[in-house]
Amino acid sequence: DDKGELITRIKAVEACLATTSDVPCNIKFVIEGEEETGSAHIEEYLKKYKKKFSNDGVIWEFGYVDAKNRPIIGLGMKGLLFVELSVKESIRDAHSSLAVLIKNPAWRLIETVKTLRDSDGKILIKDWYKEVLPFSKKDLELIEKEPFDQNVFKKEFGIQSFVGNKKNLDAKKALVGDATCNIAGFVSGYTGDGAKTVLPGEALVKIDFRLIPKMDPKKQVIRLKKHLKSHGFNDVKIKIFHGEAAARTDSSHPFVSQVKNAADKAFGKSILNVSNAGTGPMYPFVDILKSPCISIGSTYMFSRIHSPNEFARVDLLNKTTKCICLIMENFGKN
Amino acid sequence: DDKGELITRIKAVEACLATTSDVPCNIKFVIEGEEETGSAHIEEYLKKYKKKFSNDGVIWEFGYVDAKNRPIIGLGMKGLLFVELSVKESIRDAHSSLAVLIKNPAWRLIETVKTLRDSDGKILIKDWYKEVLPFSKKDLELIEKEPFDQNVFKKEFGIQSFVGNKKNLDAKKALVGDATCNIAGFVSGYTGDGAKTVLPGEALVKIDFRLIPKMDPKKQVIRLKKHLKSHGFNDVKIKIFHGEAAARTDSSHPFVSQVKNAADKAFGKSILNVSNAGTGPMYPFVDILKSPCISIGSTYMFSRIHSPNEFARVDLLNKTTKCICLIMENFGKN
């Protein structure tokens, strides 16, 4: 995804070439198409071509614009661990009259996942939060400054209250810094219309864990496996789809103010965001290339991403393109 | 289903007509095609044509033959209550990064269903078992006599142990007399291959409750609704698909020994079963027509009913047809 942002980067370069026959600074593009499936190869690739991709600052493939048309400049991305848990009880589906004797894998899987988190969203896996650091004073200041209209948000999704009944500042802190354990999919038995008295042979749940800085996906997998074992769920199969660590760029890095200045000019006003709630493979750029990584983009925050009728706004595509031009211009001068 | 049994009834009548140009007793057929969706109209129909269908004994549309080729003569059927519970949290699916704030309906539904039964299969809804009577001495004797090879059963389904770790006699008692709460289907979010980071807007579970004698489906629905309310699940929607009461014919009824004699002749040996584990609309026949209802049939017990590669055995179809002829003959003499 994020094709909109990619276009603004390309159009900005095209605009420079068209008007000055050159670009104001060296530009390198990294375009990969695996973000939605975990960017499994980007780390290996960046390691291999480390020198080729050396740089002084990365403009990230991502970026939100809020309901008041202010771009949210992202300084970080969360990590992700995507797993599938499954239980196979019998070799085939059975008539549900046999539920008196044959165990139902859906019940078993429900028992399993119920142990993973409490209803307020706290993950109950041992040592899950062990390495996590609290927000710095500076991060907290930025979070407090961030605008967030909880009523607009709730109205957009048609919801009454937030997880754990969070409000205002706590909701903002959660978006920046909370880890999650989310059921992305659960399926077992007959899922069509009406009734069918079936005793399913298998049940399957897909879970995505959002990770925050200092959480190592490899370590978290081990902790999840230990959790299942220590709770007696030896019959639950686990399949790991991908793991990605979180990354953040320090808000005091000079590149941050350069990007902010350009965004303020192009959009009128912009907002610094310590970390987006979503995930991208920012970690290898920050870790391997040692680059500041900053998102600035054109995606309207209620554009229904990942759901039916997703859309892009042309006005925001234009403004983001202008902003990228300004960033390149400033960058060339410094 | 049960097309195999239906054919044996028709073929038996054909055989009588072909050899004697008549049938040895009055025969009435009730053929309906709604059994798999709860036989919603049979009760109304039998009430309307009560006189037309008056009879001295009903041969039921159903019947098992065990692994040793012994027909199991069924004197009862369990009832069924099929419901759908659903939770809609937000008006559309969202990107799962928002799971820090937007509640996931799958978690909510899991919380809900977890309160319905314990891991040994006992239903935790208040007063669910209130009207249920214990087995009579006679019923217990019949249950003890019934052959049941738990190892063959386990091998057939590839399972290690039974619900509640039941063994032998307890497993047999469960097949005859246990109520169940079974997840026939559970679905939420992305259920395809691989990973998709989605926060589903809805979650849905289909549950079939097998009912035992004295459980009134209408009363049980009220109890289920009360359960949801008293546990704070006012956001959980409930849809009732159908309810059917259990029915049993007393094993001391003279019609029982008539059928058993015929089955012993046709198959060599037969077994009396207090109640099948499955459901059929036997209740209105026993309740409205006041008839003894007895199953005798041709379905091999491991014929994979309701699952892929279901099959019927020709030898059992022939024997059952012969058995029906003998029942008609005996019935005409008495």
Interface residues (C-beta under 8 A of the other chain):
Chain A: E36 T37 G38 K78 L80 F82 E89 S90 I91 R92 D93 A94 H95 S96 S97 L98 A99 V100 L101 I102 K103 N104 A106 W107 I110 E111 V113 K114 R117 S119 G121 F153 F157 G158 I159 S161 F162 V163 K166 A171 A174 L175 D178 T180 N182 I183 A184 G185 F186 V187 S188 G189 Y190 T191 G192 G194 A195 K196 T197 V198 L199 P200 A203 L204 K206 D208 R210 F241 H242 N276 A277 G278 T279 R304 I305 H306 S307 P308
Chain B: E36 T37 G38 K78 L80 F82 E89 S90 I91 R92 D93 A94 H95 S96 S97 L98 A99 V100 L101 I102 K103 N104 A106 W107 I110 E111 V113 K114 R117 S119 G121 F153 F157 G158 I159 S161 F162 V163 K166 A171 A174 L175 D178 T180 N182 I183 A184 G185 F186 V187 S188 G189 Y190 T191 G192 G194 A195 K196 T197 V198 L199 P200 A203 L204 K206 D208 R210 F241 H242 N276 A277 G278 T279 R304 I305 H306 S307 P308
